[in-house]
Amino acid sequence: MGIVNRRNAMLGWMAWQAGKRVAKRKAKDAVPGRSGDSIRPNKGAIVSLLAAVGGALWFWRRQQDDDADK
């Protein structure tokens, strides 16, 4: 009896399908921007977004001030 046969191929396929489901579920649970099935992002995601926008505006203003001095 060989290692590669229909039974082992079917067991491998089923294990792969189950593993993909578990990985998808774990990835969905690990996303910090959403809490449960709610569409609204959580407070941490909102604060992160505001900090990123503030940093971009600060950088943009600083670049404009440097160009005006030249």
C-alpha positions in Angstrom: 0.0 0.0 0.0 1.4 3.4 -1.0 1.4 6.6 1.0 -0.4 8.5 -1.8 -3.8 6.9 -2.2 -7.4 8.1 -2.4 -8.1 7.7 1.3 -5.0 9.8 2.4 -5.7 12.3 -0.3 -9.3 12.7 1.0 -8.1 13.0 4.6 -5.6 15.6 3.6 -8.1 17.6 1.7 -10.6 17.5 4.6 -7.8 18.6 7.1 -6.9 21.4 4.7 -10.5 22.7 4.5 -10.9 22.5 8.3 -7.6 24.3 8.8 -8.6 27.1 6.4 -11.9 27.6 8.3 -10.1 27.8 11.7 -7.5 30.2 10.3 -10.2 32.5 8.8 -12.1 32.5 12.1 -8.9 33.3 14.1 -7.9 36.0 11.7 -11.4 37.6 11.9 -11.3 37.5 15.7 -7.8 39.0 15.8 -8.7 42.2 13.9 -8.7 45.1 16.4 -10.6 47.6 14.3 -14.0 45.8 14.6 -15.7 44.5 17.7 -17.9 41.5 16.9 -20.4 41.9 14.1 -20.7 45.6 14.5 -19.8 47.8 11.6 -18.7 50.7 13.7 -14.9 50.6 14.5 -13.8 50.6 18.1 -12.3 53.5 20.0 -8.7 52.3 19.5 -9.1 52.3 15.7 -10.7 55.8 15.8 -7.8 57.2 17.9 -5.2 55.5 15.6 -6.9 57.0 12.5 -6.9 60.5 14.1 -3.3 60.2 15.1 -2.3 59.2 11.6 -4.2 62.1 10.1 -2.7 64.5 12.6 0.8 63.3 11.9 0.3 63.6 8.1 -1.0 67.2 8.6 1.9 68.1 10.9 4.4 66.7 8.4 2.7 68.5 5.4 2.7 71.9 7.3 6.4 71.4 8.3 7.3 70.7 4.6 5.5 73.8 3.5 7.2 76.0 6.1 10.6 74.6 5.0 9.9 75.4 1.4 8.8 79.0 2.2 12.0 79.7 4.0 14.1 79.0 0.9 
